[in-house]
Amino acid sequence: MNVSTFSLLTLPSSIFDILPTRYEIRILRLGGEVCNAVTGAQLFSNCTLVFTPTDSNVYYAAAIMIEDFYPYTTTALSSSPLQFLIFVYDPPSACSTLPTIIGSYTDQSCVPVQASSSFSFSIISQIGCIGTNISELVALLPYGMIRSSFVKDSTNPNIYSVQLNWTLSASQTGTQLFCAAVLDTNNVQSSQYCLKFIIGTPGICPITTRMTFFISE
């Protein structure tokens, strides 16, 4: 296969977090009792992981070590391992255009939210291939957030929306992450879509952030 796999790794950080972060990446192709390393994996500064799979209908294991440092030091303050599986499959039909999430906030937006309040927003998605439907929302929801079923737009049958309602508890302050992707009826998944909620009295999004990335293989 010559199509790269993209996996967005979204990491929460506080408003005042300016610690450099280092990632160590390992990608393995799994097959029976044999694990073959995949070279050339890259992790960009926007947390997008890119690698080129060599086979389809197999699993790849990704292992990433995330470490925080004080600026200008080399001793890690903390180390957090992250492992997950990536299943690579052939396109299910002649059309493999990804569905997209197009609103109501742009991807990676910072959204201020008042503490101990109720908050609602919509995820609006669009099909990529004619003849498909949006069938599923795969989401990492903050505690207390619930979602509705998908609703097809009455004027544009290619558009779907899902409503999310969030009742925040008094203890939910600081940074909360929401990440989601949609699947169509061909089992083609959209790119990941994430929002960072800043909760406070009032919630205030940071003006600037600074992160330094050290990547090794």
JOUR-V472487 format. One record per backbone hydrogen bond with DSSP energy under -0.5 kcal/mol. CO is the residue of the C=O (numbers start at 1). NH is the residue of the N-H. E is the energy in kcal/mol with one decimal. If there is no record, write none. Layout:
BEGIN
CO|NH|E ; CO|NH|E
END
This chain:
BEGIN
2|4|-0.5 ; 3|53|-0.7 ; 5|51|-1.3 ; 7|9|-0.5 ; 7|49|-2.3 ; 8|10|-0.7 ; 9|11|-0.6 ; 14|17|-1.3 ; 16|18|-0.8 ; 20|69|-2.0 ; 21|214|-1.2 ; 22|67|-2.2 ; 23|216|-1.6 ; 24|65|-1.9 ; 26|63|-2.8 ; 27|38|-3.0 ; 28|30|-0.5 ; 28|61|-2.9 ; 29|36|-1.9 ; 30|59|-0.5 ; 31|34|-2.4 ; 34|31|-1.8 ; 36|29|-3.3 ; 37|39|-0.6 ; 42|50|-3.0 ; 44|47|-2.1 ; 47|9|-2.9 ; 47|49|-0.6 ; 48|44|-2.4 ; 49|7|-1.8 ; 50|42|-2.7 ; 51|5|-2.9 ; 51|53|-0.6 ; 58|88|-2.4 ; 59|30|-2.6 ; 60|86|-3.0 ; 61|28|-2.7 ; 62|84|-1.9 ; 63|26|-1.7 ; 64|66|-0.5 ; 64|82|-2.7 ; 65|24|-1.5 ; 65|67|-0.5 ; 66|80|-3.0 ; 67|22|-2.4 ; 68|77|-3.2 ; 68|78|-0.7 ; 69|20|-0.7 ; 70|73|-1.6 ; 74|76|-0.6 ; 78|68|-1.6 ; 80|66|-2.4 ; 82|64|-3.1 ; 84|62|-2.9 ; 86|60|-2.6 ; 86|88|-0.6 ; 87|89|-0.5 ; 88|57|-2.7 ; 88|58|-1.0 ; 94|96|-0.6 ; 100|102|-0.6 ; 100|126|-2.8 ; 103|124|-1.8 ; 106|109|-1.5 ; 109|111|-0.5 ; 109|196|-2.7 ; 110|112|-0.5 ; 111|198|-2.1 ; 113|200|-1.8 ; 114|117|-0.6 ; 117|168|-2.7 ; 119|166|-2.8 ; 121|164|-2.9 ; 122|124|-0.6 ; 123|125|-0.5 ; 123|162|-1.9 ; 124|102|-2.8 ; 124|103|-0.9 ; 125|160|-2.8 ; 126|100|-2.5 ; 129|132|-1.6 ; 133|135|-0.6 ; 133|185|-1.6 ; 136|138|-0.5 ; 136|183|-2.4 ; 137|139|-0.6 ; 138|181|-2.0 ; 139|141|-0.7 ; 140|179|-1.3 ; 142|145|-2.0 ; 144|167|-1.3 ; 146|165|-2.6 ; 151|161|-2.1 ; 156|159|-1.9 ; 158|127|-2.0 ; 159|153|-2.8 ; 160|125|-3.0 ; 161|151|-2.4 ; 162|123|-2.6 ; 163|148|-2.2 ; 164|121|-2.0 ; 165|146|-2.8 ; 166|119|-2.8 ; 166|168|-0.6 ; 169|116|-0.7 ; 169|172|-1.2 ; 171|173|-1.5 ; 174|199|-3.3 ; 176|197|-3.1 ; 178|195|-2.9 ; 179|140|-3.3 ; 180|193|-3.0 ; 181|138|-3.0 ; 182|190|-2.6 ; 183|135|-2.8 ; 183|136|-1.5 ; 184|187|-2.1 ; 188|184|-1.8 ; 193|180|-2.7 ; 194|108|-3.1 ; 194|109|-0.6 ; 195|178|-2.4 ; 195|197|-0.6 ; 196|111|-2.7 ; 197|176|-2.4 ; 197|199|-0.6 ; 198|113|-2.6 ; 199|174|-2.7 ; 200|115|-2.5 ; 200|203|-0.7 ; 202|201|-0.8 ; 212|21|-2.9 ; 214|23|-2.5 ; 216|25|-1.9
END
